[in-house]
Every structure is written in C-alpha cells, then in structure tokens.
Amino acid sequence: MSKTNLMIAGAAALLMSSVAGGALVAGGAEAQQAAKAPVILIVDQAVIVGQSDAGKTIPAQATAIKTNIQREFDLETDKLKKDIENYQKGASLMSEEVRQKTEQDLGMRQQVQLPQQAQIMEQVFSNVVQVAQAKILQESQPIMKAIVDKRGATLLLDRSAVMYAAPETDVTQEVLAELNKKMKTVEVQKVTLADVKKKAAEAAAKQGAAPKGGAKPDPKKK
C-alpha cells in the first residue's frame, strides 16, 4: 500500500441521503410494512486522490519541498557540529561563566532543539500533503452527490469500509472522469525550516519552557 493510501485509509463513509419506507394498508387486511431497499454505491477515495490528474501532481511537489527543507536542516546540523568543535578547542581558554553558558546553549541545541525540529519537520510535511489531498476530496464531493442523485442511491460508502461489493456499485472511475475535467492540479503548500522552528517554539511554549540546567554537548554526537 502506498504512502498516499496509508494517509487516507479508513476514511469515514459518506452518507449522502436516506430514504425511509412507509406502511401500506390494503382494504380490511392486516397492515403491512414495506421499506424501500437501500441502494448503496461504493467509491475508493484512495484511488481518487492517487490516480486523479490533480493527485498525480502531489508527489513531485512533496518531494521538492521535503528535499529543500531537509537541506536547510542539514545545514543547521552542520553548523552545530562546527560550533561544538570550536567549543572543544577553546573551552580551556574560557572563563567558568562563559564555558557553562556555552555548554548549556550547545547542549540545548543538540539534545532538545534539533531532535524536536526533526520531529516537527515530519509532522508539518505530512500535514501539507494531507491538506492537498483533502482539497481533491472536497472538490470531488459535489460530483459524488450528483452521481448518487442520478442513480437514486441512498448511501455512498468508501471502499475501505466495505468487504465486498458488486463491480457495478463502484462509481470510482465515474467520479475520476468528472473530477479530471474540473481539477488538473492541486498546490502543496511550501514550508521552510523557519516554519518548523516557529512550530517548535510554539510547542516549547506549550510545554512550559525549555529544560533548565546545563546540558553538556556530547562530543560523540558531532
């Protein structure tokens, strides 16, 4: 299963409309209940996202964004390594106060800030991809509704919620054909390391503050 499918697997079933049957009374016979059998259609939202014209524009954009932000992150990591090397070379010449402050700053960057930024970088990246996918599904909803109305269906379910369905109930390709007429591309929002740092700062503020005390840089983690 592709990463795109994993991101939208288990999507909620779409309830488009419902029809209730009524009671029929015939002459003097006993009242009989007759309910209209539901007409159920199936759509595969993973296919809508992954195989639509717009959906096919997501991977290349996502790769470019991730490559750029990873490059920025690598530069940040290299800068920290260089700062640790410079500290180790000049520590003996520093006053106790300067040495302790430098150790604390470097330790904070190495043990807290960079790992947190790496984690948030993945979260931010996943979020912008999911937002782009959601735009495609949002654009497809009126199309799904029109197909449901045309076929007189009462329910439209996502393929992930169904174990088996007759092929004629699957309207995925019909939705795709109409969607491709309306939507050729979708933009994946660009993110930078500055965005990641902002999110990291917000996360640190929510946690109450950075750890106190002088975390010393680990020379083995250059």
N, C-alpha and C positions, 0 to 999 in steps of 0.2 A: 504494500500500500504506500502511495506517495505521500510526501510531507503535506502537500495540499489537501489530500484526502483526510489525513490524520487531523489537520486543523479543523475540519468541518464535519468529521464523522460524528454520528449521534445527534445530528441536528433535529430540532423539535418538529413533530409532524405539523403540517399546515392544515388548519381547519378552515375551509373556505365557505361552507354553508351547510345547513342541515334541513332535512325535510321530515316532518313527522306525519305518520299516517293517522287517519281518524277512524271512528267507529261507524260501521254501516248497519242500518236497521232495515230488515226486509219483512214487510207485512206484519203478521202476527207471530212470526218465528222468533226464536231467541236472538238477542243482539249478538252480532259477531264483530270481532275486531279484525281489521285488515291494515297492516302497516306497509307502506311503500318500502321495498327493499333498497338499501343504500347502494349508490353507485360510487365505487371507490376507484380513484386514479392514483398512479404512482409517479413520482419524479425523483431523479437522482441529483441532488444538489451538488454532490462532489463532482459529477460529470459536468454540470452547468458551469461550475467555477473553473474546472481544469481544462475543459475542451472548448469552451466558448472562445470567440475571437478575442474578447477583452481579457478573459482569463489567461490566455496564452501570452499576453504581454507582461504578466506579473513576474515570472521567474527572472527574466533578463534585468528588469528594473531592480528587483530584490537583490540579485547578485551584485550589481554595481553599487548599490547602497551599502551592502554588507562589506564589500571589498574596501570601499572608501573609509568607512568608519573603523574597520579593523586596522587599516594603515595608520590612521590617527592614533589608535590605541597602542599600536606597536611603537610609534614614536614616543609616546608618553612612557612606555615601559623602558625603552632605551635611555630616555633622559633620567629616569630613576636609577637605573644601573650605573650610569655615569656619575650621578650625584653621590651614590653610595661609595663608589671607588674613590672619588675626590675626598669624601669624608674620612675614609680609612687611611688615606695618605697623609691627611693633615690633622687628624684628631689629636695627635700628641702635641701639636702647637696651639691648640685651642684652650681657652680658659674653661674651667669646670662648668660655668654657667652656659657658655656657648656650646660646649660639647653636649651637654644634656639636652639643650633645646634642639640641636641639630639631630641628635639621636631620636628624640621624640617625633620630630617632623618627618624624618625619613621612615621611621617605624610605622607611623600613621599612614603614610602613602603606600608603603609596601604591604602591610598586613590588613589594612582596612579599606582605603580608598580604591586602589586598583582592583582588588577582588570584587568589591561592590560594584564598581563601574562595569566590569566584565559581565557580571550577572544582569545588571540593568540593561546593558547593551543588547543582550539576547532578548530580554523582555520587550524592549522598545521596538526592536526589529520585528519580532513576531507580531506585535500589535499593529504596526503599519501594514503588514501583509494581510492580516485579518480584516482590517478596515477596508482595504481594497477589495477583498473577496466579498465583504458584506455589501459593498456598492453594487456588485454584479447581481447578487441575490435580490437586493432591493429593486433593481431595475427589472428583474425577471418576474416579480410578483404580479404586476398587472397582466402580464402575458399568461401566467398560470391561471389567474382568476378568469380571464376571457375563455380559456380552454375548458375550464370547469363549467362555466355557464353554457358554452356551446354544446358540451356533451351531456348536460343535465346531471352532472355529478354532485354528490353530497359531501364527499371527503377527498382531500388530496394529501397523501402521505409521502414522507421521504422514504427512499429505498432502504435506508439504514434501519427503519422501524418495521420493516416487513420481511418475513422469512421467505415467502413465495408469493408471486403474483403472475397472473397470465400476461403474456407479452403485450396483448392488445390494451392492457390497462396502463402501460408505461408511456407517458407523454414527454419523456425527457428530450427526445430528438425534435419533437414538435416545438417545444419551448426553446431549444437551442437555435432552431432555424429562425424563429421570430426575433430572438434576442440578438442574433448576429446582424439582423437588419437595422437594429436600433443602436447597438453599442459595439464599437470596434476596438476600443481601448479603455483602460482604466489607469489612473495615476496612482502610483505607490508613493506616499509622502516621503520626502527625503529627510534623513536625520543625520546629525553630526555628533561628534564627541562632546561638543558644547551642550547639546540637548541631553546627552547621557549624564554629564556632570550636573546639570540642573536637576534632573530627576534624582540623582544620588544625593544631592544636597537636601532636597525635599524629604527623601527617605530618612536621612540622618536627623533632620529636624523633628520628624515624627517620632523617632526612636528616643528623642530626648537629649541628645548631644553625643559627641564622639567620646570614646573611652578616655578616661583620664589616666595620667601616668605616662611614663616614658617607655614606650615600646621600642626596643632597640632593633635596628635593621639587621637582618640575618644575612651575613656575607655569603651563605650557601645559596641564597635566592637572588643572586645578582641578575 
